[in-house]
């Protein structure tokens, strides 16, 4: 598929609804079960990970499937919520409980999430745009500050 078509598809209202309401619930399970090979949309077209954090209100483990960028041993995830008006729930979980579990490419490890602000975020933002071209559309959709998190392995 062409990049332009993928961007159009992933930013259309209907597909956004399906991803937010159906795929987001199934993908963590399917991704884990397939050892990182499949999602509800098929073979991932960009690097993906499953992040499991403790819910800030429930205290229960909550998993979410996210696009990611690798930077050395760390991974970057973006709290874009596909440009929705509200921040994604997992962002609040990371802020409250930054010690998490990550699964990427069949590997699971403990990590610590750190929000990037100011110069740190500015430094990685061009990489985010290059890896996730539809981010420009998400930025146009929302007035909020889209947060970027660095997931750093611990104990390795």
N, C-alpha and C positions, 0 to 999 in steps of 0.2 A: 504494500500500500504506500502511496505517496505521503510524504510528511504533511503536505497541505490538507489532504483528505483526513488524516488522523487528527490534526488540529481541529478541523471543522467538526468532525464527528465527536470528539471529546469535549467540545465546548457548546454543542447544541443542547437546547433545553431538555429534550426528551432523553437523550443519552445521559446527560448530567443527572436527571432524576433517577434513572435506572442504576447508575453507578452509586449514587448516594444512598438509595433505599433498598437495593437488592444486592448488587455486587459487594458493597462494603460489609454486608453481613455474612456473605458466603465466602469471600476471598480469603480471610485469615485461615479458615478451616481447610479450604481446597489447596491453598498454597502450602500449608503445613503437611497435609496428607500426600501431596505430590512431590514433597521435598524441594519446593521452590520452582517447579517446572511449569505449573499451570495456574491460571486464574479463571474466573467466569468468562472472561473475554478471550480465552485461549492462551497461547504462549505470550508472556509479557513482551511488549515492544520496547520497554525501557527497564532499567534495573529496578527491582522491587524488593521490599522487605516486609516482614511482619513484626510489628512492635507490640510488646505486651507490657502494659503498665498497670499499676494499682489505681483503681478508680478513686478519685478524691472524695467522693461522697459515699460510695458503696463499700470501698475497701476491697472489692473483688478484682480479680485479674481481668483486664479488658484488652482485647487484641484488635489491632487495626492494620490494614494492608496499605502500604504507602510506596509511592515512587521515591527513589533515593539517588543520591550522588555519592560516589565513594571519593574520599580524600585521604590518601594514605591508609591508615588502619581505621579511620573514622568514617562515618556515614552522615550525610546531611539529609534532613527531611524538612519539608516545607508545609506549614500550617495554612494552606491556601483555601481549603474546603471548596475548591473549584470556583472560588470567587463569591461564595455566599456571603450574606450580610454578617453572619455570626462566625466567631472563631470555632474551629472544630473542637468537639468535646475532649479529644485526646490531648489537645494542647494544655488544657487545665489540669489534666491528670499528670502530665510531665512536670508542670510547674509545681504541683503539690508533692509529687513522688518521682524524683528524677532517676531513681535506680530502677532499671528496666531490663527486659529480656528482648533480644533481637534474633530473628531468624532471617538469614540471607544466604542464597545459594546452597541450601541444605545444611548450613552451619548455624548452630545456636550458641549464643554467648550472652553473658551479663554485660550491661553497659550503663553509662551514666549520660543523661541528656542535659545539655547546656544550651540555653537560648543565646543566639548571637545577636548582638546589638551594635549600633554605631559602625565603627570602621570594620569590625569583623564581618558584619552582615554585608556591608558595602563591598568588601573584598570578594565575597563568594557569589554575590547577586548576578554578575555576568555569566558565571558557570551555570547557575540555575536557569537563566534564560536560554542558554545554549542547549542544555540537556532537556528542558521542558518548555518548548516553544509556546505552548498554550498558556503559560504563566502570564504572558502579556494580556491576554483576554481576561484571565482571572483578576489581575490587578485593576483592569478597567471596570470590572463588575462591582468592586467593593471599595468603600472608602477607608476600610480598616488597614492597619499596619500588618502585613503578612509576616508572621514570625518564621524564622529559620532555626532549627535545632541541630546541634552537633551531637551525634551519638558516639561516644568513645568507649571502646571495650575496657573492662576492668578485670584485674586478676589474671591477665595473660602474660 
